[in-house]
Amino acid sequence: MPTKSPSQLHAESISMTKSDLAENLAQDKKLTLQHAELVVESILASMEQSMRRGERIEIRGFGTFQVRSYKGYVGRNPKTGEVISVAPKRVPFFKASKNLAASIDGGRERT
């Protein structure tokens, strides 16, 4: 099965799933699909565990993943106007590297 170009992927679907990622890995690196699925699952589980511990993940040339903390605040329900309390929260955040952002933005490398 040949590797699909970005335009073909976009025409078929507007998202890449974990299964798609494993299939691409299996094809590109000549692995069995089961082994590729195990590799993808292991990497994602490791990243999740690191972020739960509050660690920053840096993948050079791709980007950084980190957890951002937000304080609680008092807000309003936009439908009813009712005052509600929003609890503090921690959410994952991704920042693309300059090279990744440039390649997505027409293949231009930023300096």
N, C-alpha and C positions, 0 to 999 in steps of 0.2 A: 504494500500500500504506500503510494508516494506521499511525501510530506506536503501539506496544504499551505498555500501562500496566505498571507494575512487577508488579502481581499477575498479568497475563497472561504476562509473561516468566517469573515464578516457576513458574507452572503448567506451562509448556512445558519449562523447563530451569532448572537451578539455577546456571547460569553464563552469562556473556556472553563470546563469543569475539571474536577480532580481526575476523572476518568480520561478526559482528553489529554491532560498533562502526562498521565502515566502511559497512555498509548504513544504519544510523541517521544517520550523518554525511551520506551521499549524499541521503537523504530530507529531512533537516532543512535542509540548505543548498543543495538543488537541484543537486547535483553528479553527474557520472557515477560509477558504482560504481568504475571503474578509477581515477579521480582521487581519490576518497575513500580507496581502499585505499592509494594512494601517499602520501597525507597521513598516514594512521594509521601506516604503516610507517616513514615518515620521522621522525615524532615519537618513536616507540618506539626507533628506532635512535639518535637523538640523546640520549635519556634514558639508554640503555644505555652509550653512549660516555662520557657525563658521569660516570656512577657508576663506571665502570671507572677513570677518572682520580681517583676519590675525591671528586668534587664533590657538593655537596648541591643538590637540586632542590626549589624551593619554588613551588607553584602556589597562589596566594592563593585562599582560599575552598574549596580542595580538600584540600590536605595537602602534606607534605614527604616526599621520598624521600632516603635517604642510605645509605651503606655503613657497617656496623658491623664492627669487627674483634674477633675473639675469640682469646684465647691458647690455645695447646695445653695439654692436660692428660692425666693418666692416669686412665682409667676402667675399667669392667668390662663384659664381655659379659653381659647379664642372663640369658641362657640357660645359659651354661657357667660363668660366674664368672671366666673367663679375663681377666687384666689386659691391657688394650690401650692404646696410645698414640694419642690423638686429636690430629691436626695442627691448627695454628692455621688460622683461616679468616676470610674476609671474606664477609658476606652482606648482601643488600639489606634495607632496613627502611623501612616506610611508617608515617607517623603522620598520621591524619586531622585536618583542621582542626576547630576547635570548631563552626563552622557546619555542616560536613558531618556530623559526629558527631551534632549536634542534629537535623538533618533526617532522619537515619536513625532516630533515637530518637524518633519520633512528631512530628516537625516543630517541636519546641521549640528556640528559639534560645538558646544559652548566652551568658552575659555574662562 
